Amino acid sequence: MVLMRALMALAALAIVPRFPAAVLAGAISGRVTFPDQQTGSATRPMVSDLGGMAMDPIDRRRSVVYLDVVPRQAFEEPPAGRARMDQRNEQFSPRVLAITVGTFVEFPNNDTKFHNVFSLSKVQPFDLGRYRPGKTGEGVRFNHPGLVRVFCDIHSHMSAYILVFSHRFFATTDDQGRYSIPSVPAGSYTLSIWSELGHAESKRVNVTDGAVTEADFQVERAP
């Protein structure tokens, strides 16, 4: 009887689900700044547009901050989903889009003119063809990490950037240049930045459980 009770207890233990130990995590946040106040540039109008609708200034400050090397578990199942890059007033919005591998991106035409979205990038070449206002192209699933430049073959002044990551540890800056990367496992990392305006040196950061690590960047303008 004693042996039977012991076997029953062992069997009960065998079916108890085993959960991995909790992963310690913190966050990284900071601000990206530029050496002067010239943070955008006005769109040069096409000859055919003179006297027509004025173009909004292009804000080129948007940057993407990311971890160069990430924990091994980060590569197992990077979150993927859907995203969109609108076309409004002859501009792509957002101008900078950061996504994970496998994300499907739509390019709706919310403008008053025809557009044609395409890229010659080796990472993800595509051409959605011309489509009218109010329509959405077929869209693109981005299956490989890297930088993809996006253009419109009708309006040469239209361009945008899509950064595709194989992990989730990245963030795009807001209007004030602030960023935040949450749920980063505790450890030591190299933190880097991408900006179309220039370059900033990578930083070594130490992330601790339950704490926020601050890391600011100043982008040096490209010559």
PyMOL commands that place a pseudoatom at each C-alpha (Angstrom):
pseudoatom trace, name=CA, resn=MET, resi=1, chain=A, elem=C, hetatm=0, pos=[0.000, 0.000, 0.000]
pseudoatom trace, name=CA, resn=VAL, resi=2, chain=A, elem=C, hetatm=0, pos=[2.832, 2.374, 0.867]
pseudoatom trace, name=CA, resn=LEU, resi=3, chain=A, elem=C, hetatm=0, pos=[4.517, 1.590, -2.473]
pseudoatom trace, name=CA, resn=MET, resi=4, chain=A, elem=C, hetatm=0, pos=[1.261, 2.206, -4.364]
pseudoatom trace, name=CA, resn=ARG, resi=5, chain=A, elem=C, hetatm=0, pos=[0.821, 5.609, -2.706]
pseudoatom trace, name=CA, resn=ALA, resi=6, chain=A, elem=C, hetatm=0, pos=[4.403, 6.538, -3.580]
pseudoatom trace, name=CA, resn=LEU, resi=7, chain=A, elem=C, hetatm=0, pos=[3.900, 5.566, -7.242]
pseudoatom trace, name=CA, resn=MET, resi=8, chain=A, elem=C, hetatm=0, pos=[0.668, 7.560, -7.395]
pseudoatom trace, name=CA, resn=ALA, resi=9, chain=A, elem=C, hetatm=0, pos=[2.465, 10.600, -5.969]
pseudoatom trace, name=CA, resn=LEU, resi=10, chain=A, elem=C, hetatm=0, pos=[5.237, 10.300, -8.558]
pseudoatom trace, name=CA, resn=ALA, resi=11, chain=A, elem=C, hetatm=0, pos=[2.680, 9.987, -11.352]
pseudoatom trace, name=CA, resn=ALA, resi=12, chain=A, elem=C, hetatm=0, pos=[0.933, 13.122, -10.161]
pseudoatom trace, name=CA, resn=LEU, resi=13, chain=A, elem=C, hetatm=0, pos=[4.224, 15.005, -10.182]
pseudoatom trace, name=CA, resn=ALA, resi=14, chain=A, elem=C, hetatm=0, pos=[4.946, 13.794, -13.712]
pseudoatom trace, name=CA, resn=ILE, resi=15, chain=A, elem=C, hetatm=0, pos=[1.838, 15.464, -15.128]
pseudoatom trace, name=CA, resn=VAL, resi=16, chain=A, elem=C, hetatm=0, pos=[2.407, 18.805, -13.428]
pseudoatom trace, name=CA, resn=PRO, resi=17, chain=A, elem=C, hetatm=0, pos=[3.411, 21.254, -16.198]
pseudoatom trace, name=CA, resn=ARG, resi=18, chain=A, elem=C, hetatm=0, pos=[6.924, 22.594, -15.858]
pseudoatom trace, name=CA, resn=PHE, resi=19, chain=A, elem=C, hetatm=0, pos=[7.380, 26.269, -16.589]
pseudoatom trace, name=CA, resn=PRO, resi=20, chain=A, elem=C, hetatm=0, pos=[10.750, 27.832, -17.402]
pseudoatom trace, name=CA, resn=ALA, resi=21, chain=A, elem=C, hetatm=0, pos=[12.228, 30.180, -14.873]
pseudoatom trace, name=CA, resn=ALA, resi=22, chain=A, elem=C, hetatm=0, pos=[11.079, 33.761, -15.263]
pseudoatom trace, name=CA, resn=VAL, resi=23, chain=A, elem=C, hetatm=0, pos=[13.263, 35.769, -17.600]
pseudoatom trace, name=CA, resn=LEU, resi=24, chain=A, elem=C, hetatm=0, pos=[14.665, 38.880, -15.989]
pseudoatom trace, name=CA, resn=ALA, resi=25, chain=A, elem=C, hetatm=0, pos=[13.932, 41.981, -18.049]
pseudoatom trace, name=CA, resn=GLY, resi=26, chain=A, elem=C, hetatm=0, pos=[14.337, 45.723, -18.064]
pseudoatom trace, name=CA, resn=ALA, resi=27, chain=A, elem=C, hetatm=0, pos=[13.996, 48.509, -20.606]
pseudoatom trace, name=CA, resn=ILE, resi=28, chain=A, elem=C, hetatm=0, pos=[16.167, 50.900, -22.604]
pseudoatom trace, name=CA, resn=SER, resi=29, chain=A, elem=C, hetatm=0, pos=[15.067, 54.453, -23.325]
pseudoatom trace, name=CA, resn=GLY, resi=30, chain=A, elem=C, hetatm=0, pos=[16.579, 57.753, -24.338]
pseudoatom trace, name=CA, resn=ARG, resi=31, chain=A, elem=C, hetatm=0, pos=[16.543, 60.563, -26.841]
pseudoatom trace, name=CA, resn=VAL, resi=32, chain=A, elem=C, hetatm=0, pos=[18.065, 61.137, -30.267]
pseudoatom trace, name=CA, resn=THR, resi=33, chain=A, elem=C, hetatm=0, pos=[19.184, 64.693, -31.018]
pseudoatom trace, name=CA, resn=PHE, resi=34, chain=A, elem=C, hetatm=0, pos=[20.815, 66.529, -33.908]
pseudoatom trace, name=CA, resn=PRO, resi=35, chain=A, elem=C, hetatm=0, pos=[23.543, 69.203, -33.822]
pseudoatom trace, name=CA, resn=ASP, resi=36, chain=A, elem=C, hetatm=0, pos=[21.345, 71.975, -35.245]
pseudoatom trace, name=CA, resn=GLN, resi=37, chain=A, elem=C, hetatm=0, pos=[17.735, 73.015, -35.530]
pseudoatom trace, name=CA, resn=GLN, resi=38, chain=A, elem=C, hetatm=0, pos=[17.383, 72.201, -39.212]
pseudoatom trace, name=CA, resn=THR, resi=39, chain=A, elem=C, hetatm=0, pos=[15.385, 69.013, -38.806]
pseudoatom trace, name=CA, resn=GLY, resi=40, chain=A, elem=C, hetatm=0, pos=[13.541, 68.802, -42.081]
pseudoatom trace, name=CA, resn=SER, resi=41, chain=A, elem=C, hetatm=0, pos=[13.481, 70.045, -45.627]
pseudoatom trace, name=CA, resn=ALA, resi=42, chain=A, elem=C, hetatm=0, pos=[10.765, 71.398, -47.808]
pseudoatom trace, name=CA, resn=THR, resi=43, chain=A, elem=C, hetatm=0, pos=[9.649, 69.284, -50.712]
pseudoatom trace, name=CA, resn=ARG, resi=44, chain=A, elem=C, hetatm=0, pos=[10.688, 70.743, -54.050]
pseudoatom trace, name=CA, resn=PRO, resi=45, chain=A, elem=C, hetatm=0, pos=[7.551, 71.005, -56.211]
pseudoatom trace, name=CA, resn=MET, resi=46, chain=A, elem=C, hetatm=0, pos=[7.307, 69.483, -59.653]
pseudoatom trace, name=CA, resn=VAL, resi=47, chain=A, elem=C, hetatm=0, pos=[6.920, 71.932, -62.540]
pseudoatom trace, name=CA, resn=SER, resi=48, chain=A, elem=C, hetatm=0, pos=[3.437, 70.607, -63.159]
pseudoatom trace, name=CA, resn=ASP, resi=49, chain=A, elem=C, hetatm=0, pos=[2.520, 71.277, -59.530]
pseudoatom trace, name=CA, resn=LEU, resi=50, chain=A, elem=C, hetatm=0, pos=[3.424, 74.958, -59.467]
pseudoatom trace, name=CA, resn=GLY, resi=51, chain=A, elem=C, hetatm=0, pos=[0.395, 76.976, -58.497]
pseudoatom trace, name=CA, resn=GLY, resi=52, chain=A, elem=C, hetatm=0, pos=[-1.264, 73.883, -57.075]
pseudoatom trace, name=CA, resn=MET, resi=53, chain=A, elem=C, hetatm=0, pos=[-1.349, 72.244, -53.655]
pseudoatom trace, name=CA, resn=ALA, resi=54, chain=A, elem=C, hetatm=0, pos=[1.564, 73.144, -51.375]
pseudoatom trace, name=CA, resn=MET, resi=55, chain=A, elem=C, hetatm=0, pos=[3.637, 70.217, -50.128]
pseudoatom trace, name=CA, resn=ASP, resi=56, chain=A, elem=C, hetatm=0, pos=[4.230, 69.668, -46.412]
pseudoatom trace, name=CA, resn=PRO, resi=57, chain=A, elem=C, hetatm=0, pos=[7.841, 69.830, -45.173]
pseudoatom trace, name=CA, resn=ILE, resi=58, chain=A, elem=C, hetatm=0, pos=[9.517, 66.435, -44.877]
pseudoatom trace, name=CA, resn=ASP, resi=59, chain=A, elem=C, hetatm=0, pos=[10.534, 65.527, -41.322]
pseudoatom trace, name=CA, resn=ARG, resi=60, chain=A, elem=C, hetatm=0, pos=[13.762, 63.534, -41.574]
pseudoatom trace, name=CA, resn=ARG, resi=61, chain=A, elem=C, hetatm=0, pos=[14.395, 63.209, -37.827]
pseudoatom trace, name=CA, resn=ARG, resi=62, chain=A, elem=C, hetatm=0, pos=[12.758, 59.817, -37.381]
pseudoatom trace, name=CA, resn=SER, resi=63, chain=A, elem=C, hetatm=0, pos=[15.388, 57.315, -36.304]
pseudoatom trace, name=CA, resn=VAL, resi=64, chain=A, elem=C, hetatm=0, pos=[15.434, 53.664, -35.305]
pseudoatom trace, name=CA, resn=VAL, resi=65, chain=A, elem=C, hetatm=0, pos=[17.348, 52.472, -32.234]
pseudoatom trace, name=CA, resn=TYR, resi=66, chain=A, elem=C, hetatm=0, pos=[18.055, 48.753, -31.961]
pseudoatom trace, name=CA, resn=LEU, resi=67, chain=A, elem=C, hetatm=0, pos=[20.169, 46.039, -30.348]
pseudoatom trace, name=CA, resn=ASP, resi=68, chain=A, elem=C, hetatm=0, pos=[22.972, 44.757, -32.572]
pseudoatom trace, name=CA, resn=VAL, resi=69, chain=A, elem=C, hetatm=0, pos=[23.154, 41.342, -30.926]
pseudoatom trace, name=CA, resn=VAL, resi=70, chain=A, elem=C, hetatm=0, pos=[20.156, 39.963, -29.079]
pseudoatom trace, name=CA, resn=PRO, resi=71, chain=A, elem=C, hetatm=0, pos=[19.439, 37.014, -26.760]
pseudoatom trace, name=CA, resn=ARG, resi=72, chain=A, elem=C, hetatm=0, pos=[19.165, 33.691, -28.561]
pseudoatom trace, name=CA, resn=GLN, resi=73, chain=A, elem=C, hetatm=0, pos=[15.509, 33.250, -27.646]
pseudoatom trace, name=CA, resn=ALA, resi=74, chain=A, elem=C, hetatm=0, pos=[14.679, 36.471, -29.487]
pseudoatom trace, name=CA, resn=PHE, resi=75, chain=A, elem=C, hetatm=0, pos=[15.176, 34.729, -32.834]
pseudoatom trace, name=CA, resn=GLU, resi=76, chain=A, elem=C, hetatm=0, pos=[12.743, 31.891, -32.152]
pseudoatom trace, name=CA, resn=GLU, resi=77, chain=A, elem=C, hetatm=0, pos=[9.424, 33.584, -32.907]
pseudoatom trace, name=CA, resn=PRO, resi=78, chain=A, elem=C, hetatm=0, pos=[9.757, 37.268, -33.747]
pseudoatom trace, name=CA, resn=PRO, resi=79, chain=A, elem=C, hetatm=0, pos=[6.324, 38.892, -33.619]
pseudoatom trace, name=CA, resn=ALA, resi=80, chain=A, elem=C, hetatm=0, pos=[4.953, 39.510, -37.087]
pseudoatom trace, name=CA, resn=GLY, resi=81, chain=A, elem=C, hetatm=0, pos=[1.715, 41.048, -38.152]
pseudoatom trace, name=CA, resn=ARG, resi=82, chain=A, elem=C, hetatm=0, pos=[0.435, 43.780, -40.406]
pseudoatom trace, name=CA, resn=ALA, resi=83, chain=A, elem=C, hetatm=0, pos=[1.567, 47.357, -40.890]
pseudoatom trace, name=CA, resn=ARG, resi=84, chain=A, elem=C, hetatm=0, pos=[0.779, 50.159, -43.300]
pseudoatom trace, name=CA, resn=MET, resi=85, chain=A, elem=C, hetatm=0, pos=[2.578, 52.951, -45.059]
pseudoatom trace, name=CA, resn=ASP, resi=86, chain=A, elem=C, hetatm=0, pos=[0.081, 55.528, -46.338]
pseudoatom trace, name=CA, resn=GLN, resi=87, chain=A, elem=C, hetatm=0, pos=[0.470, 57.868, -49.266]
pseudoatom trace, name=CA, resn=ARG, resi=88, chain=A, elem=C, hetatm=0, pos=[-0.823, 61.336, -48.459]
pseudoatom trace, name=CA, resn=ASN, resi=89, chain=A, elem=C, hetatm=0, pos=[-0.094, 64.721, -50.020]
pseudoatom trace, name=CA, resn=GLU, resi=90, chain=A, elem=C, hetatm=0, pos=[2.614, 63.112, -52.173]
pseudoatom trace, name=CA, resn=GLN, resi=91, chain=A, elem=C, hetatm=0, pos=[4.457, 61.708, -49.175]
pseudoatom trace, name=CA, resn=PHE, resi=92, chain=A, elem=C, hetatm=0, pos=[4.797, 58.290, -47.565]
pseudoatom trace, name=CA, resn=SER, resi=93, chain=A, elem=C, hetatm=0, pos=[3.529, 58.162, -44.004]
pseudoatom trace, name=CA, resn=PRO, resi=94, chain=A, elem=C, hetatm=0, pos=[5.306, 57.091, -41.930]
pseudoatom trace, name=CA, resn=ARG, resi=95, chain=A, elem=C, hetatm=0, pos=[8.500, 57.948, -43.778]
pseudoatom trace, name=CA, resn=VAL, resi=96, chain=A, elem=C, hetatm=0, pos=[10.399, 55.453, -41.596]
pseudoatom trace, name=CA, resn=LEU, resi=97, chain=A, elem=C, hetatm=0, pos=[8.800, 52.119, -40.711]
pseudoatom trace, name=CA, resn=ALA, resi=98, chain=A, elem=C, hetatm=0, pos=[10.477, 49.464, -38.522]
pseudoatom trace, name=CA, resn=ILE, resi=99, chain=A, elem=C, hetatm=0, pos=[9.026, 45.938, -38.589]
pseudoatom trace, name=CA, resn=THR, resi=100, chain=A, elem=C, hetatm=0, pos=[9.929, 42.317, -37.862]
pseudoatom trace, name=CA, resn=VAL, resi=101, chain=A, elem=C, hetatm=0, pos=[10.540, 39.634, -40.469]
pseudoatom trace, name=CA, resn=GLY, resi=102, chain=A, elem=C, hetatm=0, pos=[7.268, 38.202, -41.762]
pseudoatom trace, name=CA, resn=THR, resi=103, chain=A, elem=C, hetatm=0, pos=[5.259, 41.418, -41.406]
pseudoatom trace, name=CA, resn=PHE, resi=104, chain=A, elem=C, hetatm=0, pos=[2.802, 42.191, -44.208]
pseudoatom trace, name=CA, resn=VAL, resi=105, chain=A, elem=C, hetatm=0, pos=[2.780, 45.877, -45.182]
pseudoatom trace, name=CA, resn=GLU, resi=106, chain=A, elem=C, hetatm=0, pos=[-0.044, 47.596, -47.036]
pseudoatom trace, name=CA, resn=PHE, resi=107, chain=A, elem=C, hetatm=0, pos=[0.422, 50.786, -49.061]
pseudoatom trace, name=CA, resn=PRO, resi=108, chain=A, elem=C, hetatm=0, pos=[-2.995, 52.497, -49.285]
pseudoatom trace, name=CA, resn=ASN, resi=109, chain=A, elem=C, hetatm=0, pos=[-3.322, 55.473, -51.619]
pseudoatom trace, name=CA, resn=ASN, resi=110, chain=A, elem=C, hetatm=0, pos=[-5.021, 58.115, -49.467]
pseudoatom trace, name=CA, resn=ASP, resi=111, chain=A, elem=C, hetatm=0, pos=[-3.956, 60.867, -51.840]
pseudoatom trace, name=CA, resn=THR, resi=112, chain=A, elem=C, hetatm=0, pos=[-5.768, 62.636, -54.666]
pseudoatom trace, name=CA, resn=LYS, resi=113, chain=A, elem=C, hetatm=0, pos=[-3.435, 61.303, -57.372]
pseudoatom trace, name=CA, resn=PHE, resi=114, chain=A, elem=C, hetatm=0, pos=[-2.280, 58.016, -58.828]
pseudoatom trace, name=CA, resn=HIS, resi=115, chain=A, elem=C, hetatm=0, pos=[0.808, 56.439, -57.259]
pseudoatom trace, name=CA, resn=ASN, resi=116, chain=A, elem=C, hetatm=0, pos=[3.120, 53.502, -57.931]
pseudoatom trace, name=CA, resn=VAL, resi=117, chain=A, elem=C, hetatm=0, pos=[4.996, 52.035, -54.965]
pseudoatom trace, name=CA, resn=PHE, resi=118, chain=A, elem=C, hetatm=0, pos=[8.167, 50.094, -55.731]
pseudoatom trace, name=CA, resn=SER, resi=119, chain=A, elem=C, hetatm=0, pos=[11.611, 49.148, -54.422]
pseudoatom trace, name=CA, resn=LEU, resi=120, chain=A, elem=C, hetatm=0, pos=[14.793, 48.004, -56.121]
pseudoatom trace, name=CA, resn=SER, resi=121, chain=A, elem=C, hetatm=0, pos=[16.265, 46.816, -52.816]
pseudoatom trace, name=CA, resn=LYS, resi=122, chain=A, elem=C, hetatm=0, pos=[18.088, 43.478, -52.903]
pseudoatom trace, name=CA, resn=VAL, resi=123, chain=A, elem=C, hetatm=0, pos=[16.452, 42.652, -49.580]
pseudoatom trace, name=CA, resn=GLN, resi=124, chain=A, elem=C, hetatm=0, pos=[12.899, 42.882, -50.951]
pseudoatom trace, name=CA, resn=PRO, resi=125, chain=A, elem=C, hetatm=0, pos=[12.399, 44.126, -54.524]
pseudoatom trace, name=CA, resn=PHE, resi=126, chain=A, elem=C, hetatm=0, pos=[8.764, 44.748, -55.500]
pseudoatom trace, name=CA, resn=ASP, resi=127, chain=A, elem=C, hetatm=0, pos=[6.551, 46.836, -57.766]
pseudoatom trace, name=CA, resn=LEU, resi=128, chain=A, elem=C, hetatm=0, pos=[2.861, 47.299, -56.948]
pseudoatom trace, name=CA, resn=GLY, resi=129, chain=A, elem=C, hetatm=0, pos=[2.039, 49.054, -60.225]
pseudoatom trace, name=CA, resn=ARG, resi=130, chain=A, elem=C, hetatm=0, pos=[-0.024, 52.191, -60.571]
pseudoatom trace, name=CA, resn=TYR, resi=131, chain=A, elem=C, hetatm=0, pos=[-3.276, 52.492, -58.636]
pseudoatom trace, name=CA, resn=ARG, resi=132, chain=A, elem=C, hetatm=0, pos=[-5.829, 55.230, -58.160]
pseudoatom trace, name=CA, resn=PRO, resi=133, chain=A, elem=C, hetatm=0, pos=[-6.756, 57.246, -55.046]
pseudoatom trace, name=CA, resn=GLY, resi=134, chain=A, elem=C, hetatm=0, pos=[-8.732, 55.294, -52.473]
pseudoatom trace, name=CA, resn=LYS, resi=135, chain=A, elem=C, hetatm=0, pos=[-7.200, 51.972, -53.502]
pseudoatom trace, name=CA, resn=THR, resi=136, chain=A, elem=C, hetatm=0, pos=[-4.619, 49.799, -51.782]
pseudoatom trace, name=CA, resn=GLY, resi=137, chain=A, elem=C, hetatm=0, pos=[-1.911, 47.922, -53.641]
pseudoatom trace, name=CA, resn=GLU, resi=138, chain=A, elem=C, hetatm=0, pos=[-1.434, 44.199, -53.200]
pseudoatom trace, name=CA, resn=GLY, resi=139, chain=A, elem=C, hetatm=0, pos=[0.904, 44.772, -50.276]
pseudoatom trace, name=CA, resn=VAL, resi=140, chain=A, elem=C, hetatm=0, pos=[4.209, 43.076, -49.501]
pseudoatom trace, name=CA, resn=ARG, resi=141, chain=A, elem=C, hetatm=0, pos=[5.333, 40.497, -46.951]
pseudoatom trace, name=CA, resn=PHE, resi=142, chain=A, elem=C, hetatm=0, pos=[8.902, 41.214, -45.855]
pseudoatom trace, name=CA, resn=ASN, resi=143, chain=A, elem=C, hetatm=0, pos=[10.666, 37.906, -45.309]
pseudoatom trace, name=CA, resn=HIS, resi=144, chain=A, elem=C, hetatm=0, pos=[14.285, 38.999, -44.947]
pseudoatom trace, name=CA, resn=PRO, resi=145, chain=A, elem=C, hetatm=0, pos=[16.035, 41.423, -42.558]
pseudoatom trace, name=CA, resn=GLY, resi=146, chain=A, elem=C, hetatm=0, pos=[17.634, 44.579, -43.925]
pseudoatom trace, name=CA, resn=LEU, resi=147, chain=A, elem=C, hetatm=0, pos=[16.966, 48.082, -45.194]
pseudoatom trace, name=CA, resn=VAL, resi=148, chain=A, elem=C, hetatm=0, pos=[14.399, 48.612, -47.947]
pseudoatom trace, name=CA, resn=ARG, resi=149, chain=A, elem=C, hetatm=0, pos=[14.087, 51.956, -49.729]
pseudoatom trace, name=CA, resn=VAL, resi=150, chain=A, elem=C, hetatm=0, pos=[10.655, 52.706, -51.142]
pseudoatom trace, name=CA, resn=PHE, resi=151, chain=A, elem=C, hetatm=0, pos=[9.810, 55.052, -54.028]
pseudoatom trace, name=CA, resn=CYS, resi=152, chain=A, elem=C, hetatm=0, pos=[7.006, 56.189, -56.311]
pseudoatom trace, name=CA, resn=ASP, resi=153, chain=A, elem=C, hetatm=0, pos=[7.818, 56.111, -60.027]
pseudoatom trace, name=CA, resn=ILE, resi=154, chain=A, elem=C, hetatm=0, pos=[5.258, 58.857, -60.741]
pseudoatom trace, name=CA, resn=HIS, resi=155, chain=A, elem=C, hetatm=0, pos=[6.552, 61.343, -58.154]
pseudoatom trace, name=CA, resn=SER, resi=156, chain=A, elem=C, hetatm=0, pos=[10.349, 61.271, -57.938]
pseudoatom trace, name=CA, resn=HIS, resi=157, chain=A, elem=C, hetatm=0, pos=[10.418, 63.303, -54.697]
pseudoatom trace, name=CA, resn=MET, resi=158, chain=A, elem=C, hetatm=0, pos=[8.563, 60.571, -52.791]
pseudoatom trace, name=CA, resn=SER, resi=159, chain=A, elem=C, hetatm=0, pos=[10.701, 58.139, -50.811]
pseudoatom trace, name=CA, resn=ALA, resi=160, chain=A, elem=C, hetatm=0, pos=[10.617, 56.183, -47.557]
pseudoatom trace, name=CA, resn=TYR, resi=161, chain=A, elem=C, hetatm=0, pos=[12.529, 53.567, -45.583]
pseudoatom trace, name=CA, resn=ILE, resi=162, chain=A, elem=C, hetatm=0, pos=[11.494, 50.198, -44.164]
pseudoatom trace, name=CA, resn=LEU, resi=163, chain=A, elem=C, hetatm=0, pos=[13.841, 48.532, -41.671]
pseudoatom trace, name=CA, resn=VAL, resi=164, chain=A, elem=C, hetatm=0, pos=[13.197, 44.821, -41.257]
pseudoatom trace, name=CA, resn=PHE, resi=165, chain=A, elem=C, hetatm=0, pos=[14.532, 43.104, -38.120]
pseudoatom trace, name=CA, resn=SER, resi=166, chain=A, elem=C, hetatm=0, pos=[14.829, 39.433, -37.178]
pseudoatom trace, name=CA, resn=HIS, resi=167, chain=A, elem=C, hetatm=0, pos=[14.059, 40.319, -33.554]
pseudoatom trace, name=CA, resn=ARG, resi=168, chain=A, elem=C, hetatm=0, pos=[11.776, 42.692, -31.630]
pseudoatom trace, name=CA, resn=PHE, resi=169, chain=A, elem=C, hetatm=0, pos=[14.329, 44.782, -29.748]
pseudoatom trace, name=CA, resn=PHE, resi=170, chain=A, elem=C, hetatm=0, pos=[14.049, 48.068, -31.614]
pseudoatom trace, name=CA, resn=ALA, resi=171, chain=A, elem=C, hetatm=0, pos=[12.083, 51.308, -31.452]
pseudoatom trace, name=CA, resn=THR, resi=172, chain=A, elem=C, hetatm=0, pos=[11.307, 54.279, -33.699]
pseudoatom trace, name=CA, resn=THR, resi=173, chain=A, elem=C, hetatm=0, pos=[11.729, 57.746, -32.201]
pseudoatom trace, name=CA, resn=ASP, resi=174, chain=A, elem=C, hetatm=0, pos=[8.706, 59.999, -31.626]
pseudoatom trace, name=CA, resn=ASP, resi=175, chain=A, elem=C, hetatm=0, pos=[8.223, 63.681, -32.473]
pseudoatom trace, name=CA, resn=GLN, resi=176, chain=A, elem=C, hetatm=0, pos=[10.513, 64.671, -29.593]
pseudoatom trace, name=CA, resn=GLY, resi=177, chain=A, elem=C, hetatm=0, pos=[13.225, 62.193, -30.515]
pseudoatom trace, name=CA, resn=ARG, resi=178, chain=A, elem=C, hetatm=0, pos=[12.381, 59.888, -27.610]
pseudoatom trace, name=CA, resn=TYR, resi=179, chain=A, elem=C, hetatm=0, pos=[12.405, 56.094, -27.850]
pseudoatom trace, name=CA, resn=SER, resi=180, chain=A, elem=C, hetatm=0, pos=[11.815, 53.126, -25.563]
pseudoatom trace, name=CA, resn=ILE, resi=181, chain=A, elem=C, hetatm=0, pos=[12.632, 49.432, -26.010]
pseudoatom trace, name=CA, resn=PRO, resi=182, chain=A, elem=C, hetatm=0, pos=[10.675, 47.378, -23.437]
pseudoatom trace, name=CA, resn=SER, resi=183, chain=A, elem=C, hetatm=0, pos=[11.105, 43.846, -22.082]
pseudoatom trace, name=CA, resn=VAL, resi=184, chain=A, elem=C, hetatm=0, pos=[14.826, 43.531, -22.751]
pseudoatom trace, name=CA, resn=PRO, resi=185, chain=A, elem=C, hetatm=0, pos=[16.335, 40.522, -20.924]
pseudoatom trace, name=CA, resn=ALA, resi=186, chain=A, elem=C, hetatm=0, pos=[18.946, 41.510, -18.354]
pseudoatom trace, name=CA, resn=GLY, resi=187, chain=A, elem=C, hetatm=0, pos=[22.431, 41.569, -19.829]
pseudoatom trace, name=CA, resn=SER, resi=188, chain=A, elem=C, hetatm=0, pos=[25.039, 43.609, -21.661]
pseudoatom trace, name=CA, resn=TYR, resi=189, chain=A, elem=C, hetatm=0, pos=[24.322, 44.765, -25.234]
pseudoatom trace, name=CA, resn=THR, resi=190, chain=A, elem=C, hetatm=0, pos=[25.508, 46.963, -28.058]
pseudoatom trace, name=CA, resn=LEU, resi=191, chain=A, elem=C, hetatm=0, pos=[22.886, 49.596, -28.870]
pseudoatom trace, name=CA, resn=SER, resi=192, chain=A, elem=C, hetatm=0, pos=[22.937, 51.146, -32.343]
pseudoatom trace, name=CA, resn=ILE, resi=193, chain=A, elem=C, hetatm=0, pos=[20.993, 53.740, -34.274]
pseudoatom trace, name=CA, resn=TRP, resi=194, chain=A, elem=C, hetatm=0, pos=[19.910, 54.235, -37.879]
pseudoatom trace, name=CA, resn=SER, resi=195, chain=A, elem=C, hetatm=0, pos=[19.128, 57.722, -39.210]
pseudoatom trace, name=CA, resn=GLU, resi=196, chain=A, elem=C, hetatm=0, pos=[18.877, 58.972, -42.760]
pseudoatom trace, name=CA, resn=LEU, resi=197, chain=A, elem=C, hetatm=0, pos=[20.499, 62.225, -41.619]
pseudoatom trace, name=CA, resn=GLY, resi=198, chain=A, elem=C, hetatm=0, pos=[23.812, 60.846, -40.476]
pseudoatom trace, name=CA, resn=HIS, resi=199, chain=A, elem=C, hetatm=0, pos=[25.632, 58.612, -38.028]
pseudoatom trace, name=CA, resn=ALA, resi=200, chain=A, elem=C, hetatm=0, pos=[26.083, 58.131, -34.293]
pseudoatom trace, name=CA, resn=GLU, resi=201, chain=A, elem=C, hetatm=0, pos=[28.481, 55.799, -32.504]
pseudoatom trace, name=CA, resn=SER, resi=202, chain=A, elem=C, hetatm=0, pos=[27.020, 52.637, -30.994]
pseudoatom trace, name=CA, resn=LYS, resi=203, chain=A, elem=C, hetatm=0, pos=[26.825, 52.393, -27.202]
pseudoatom trace, name=CA, resn=ARG, resi=204, chain=A, elem=C, hetatm=0, pos=[27.444, 49.577, -24.760]
pseudoatom trace, name=CA, resn=VAL, resi=205, chain=A, elem=C, hetatm=0, pos=[24.548, 49.298, -22.304]
pseudoatom trace, name=CA, resn=ASN, resi=206, chain=A, elem=C, hetatm=0, pos=[23.872, 47.122, -19.268]
pseudoatom trace, name=CA, resn=VAL, resi=207, chain=A, elem=C, hetatm=0, pos=[20.243, 46.171, -18.681]
pseudoatom trace, name=CA, resn=THR, resi=208, chain=A, elem=C, hetatm=0, pos=[19.140, 45.122, -15.210]
pseudoatom trace, name=CA, resn=ASP, resi=209, chain=A, elem=C, hetatm=0, pos=[15.914, 43.504, -14.071]
pseudoatom trace, name=CA, resn=GLY, resi=210, chain=A, elem=C, hetatm=0, pos=[13.078, 45.945, -13.443]
pseudoatom trace, name=CA, resn=ALA, resi=211, chain=A, elem=C, hetatm=0, pos=[15.148, 49.029, -14.296]
pseudoatom trace, name=CA, resn=VAL, resi=212, chain=A, elem=C, hetatm=0, pos=[15.252, 51.494, -17.188]
pseudoatom trace, name=CA, resn=THR, resi=213, chain=A, elem=C, hetatm=0, pos=[18.654, 52.068, -18.777]
pseudoatom trace, name=CA, resn=GLU, resi=214, chain=A, elem=C, hetatm=0, pos=[19.064, 55.519, -20.338]
pseudoatom trace, name=CA, resn=ALA, resi=215, chain=A, elem=C, hetatm=0, pos=[21.059, 55.936, -23.547]
pseudoatom trace, name=CA, resn=ASP, resi=216, chain=A, elem=C, hetatm=0, pos=[21.030, 59.138, -25.628]
pseudoatom trace, name=CA, resn=PHE, resi=217, chain=A, elem=C, hetatm=0, pos=[22.431, 59.645, -29.114]
pseudoatom trace, name=CA, resn=GLN, resi=218, chain=A, elem=C, hetatm=0, pos=[23.504, 62.703, -31.055]
pseudoatom trace, name=CA, resn=VAL, resi=219, chain=A, elem=C, hetatm=0, pos=[23.502, 62.175, -34.790]
pseudoatom trace, name=CA, resn=GLU, resi=220, chain=A, elem=C, hetatm=0, pos=[26.361, 63.732, -36.707]
pseudoatom trace, name=CA, resn=ARG, resi=221, chain=A, elem=C, hetatm=0, pos=[25.196, 64.985, -40.057]
pseudoatom trace, name=CA, resn=ALA, resi=222, chain=A, elem=C, hetatm=0, pos=[26.456, 63.209, -43.134]
pseudoatom trace, name=CA, resn=PRO, resi=223, chain=A, elem=C, hetatm=0, pos=[28.781, 65.461, -45.204]
for i in range(1, 223): cmd.bond("trace and resi %d" % i, "trace and resi %d" % (i + 1))
show_as sticks, trace
zoom trace
